[in-house]
Amino acid sequence: MAIGSKIDKVVARIGDLPAMPDILAKVMEITEDPGVAVSDVISLIEQDPSLTAKLLKVSNSSYYGMRQVVGTLKLALVILGVKEVRNIVLGISVLDTLRDATTDRLLNGEGLWKHSTQVASLSKKLGTHLELSLQGEDFIAGLLHDIGKLVLWKQIQDDYIEVYNHAKENELVLHELEYEELGFDHADAASAVAVSWGLPESLSDALYAHHARADRPLSDSKDPKLSAVIRVANLAAKDDFAAEDAVPESMLSCNEAEAWDILSDSYSEESIEERFLLLKTFVQEVRRSPVLSL
């Protein structure tokens, strides 16, 4: 997906993007080698005890959905594989870089962390149900889909809070108001960070496309199904979705039709009503789980 011009616009408006953490850069580099030894990955990650502890916490959380306890980094690598462990490290590192006292109000006071963990879990449940073999990218893309809000909150706080509060107080669609006022939205900002850090293209495209817009069709994504899963999960995580008795208009809108079309072969014979009931069940399961803390 061609997003270079958007990155330029984001950088021009907010200044330098956050730097990639050293540990993440090293993990990304070493895991590029398909023949990398598990012992080498363990030695590298264990240099950061906090990262190791958080990785195991995510792996064992109800949000991630593992069926057995993962007590060691070695076991995580054996069960999940190098790529999936790398993806968890990626998600933790990105959030740790962007989380500070400045963004605490957005993450906790405004419920962004709770929403992000729910989208992550819904994405993984949906990806697993559809047998997409996304190797944890569904969970991590869901967890990180709104990091653009954190970037904008940190980098242009006064201007962004004004846009954010105006949208909230007037019940406007935030990403549409961002685009109107700033010339880009938080999905553009998220993908700008992902691209600048050299993260997988499938991930940066999923962050970029999690809100529908005419200039970013899901079909342009490196992995259209991953992008479609994140968009559907984000829709299902909205507060009023699980309260609906019938298929909500949001699932039928032309903006969301592309996501359903892309996933249609995976859904096989399931009707739109059956898809809604499945998503509603997933949402109810996720909301019964305690909020993941890192």
Helices and strands as residue ranges (DSSP letters): H 4-14, H 22-30, H 38-45, H 49-60, H 73-80, H 82-98, H 104-104, I 105-109, H 112-129, H 137-144, H 147-155, H 157-169, H 174-182, H 186-196, H 201-208, G 218-220, H 224-236, H 249-252, H 254-267, H 272-288
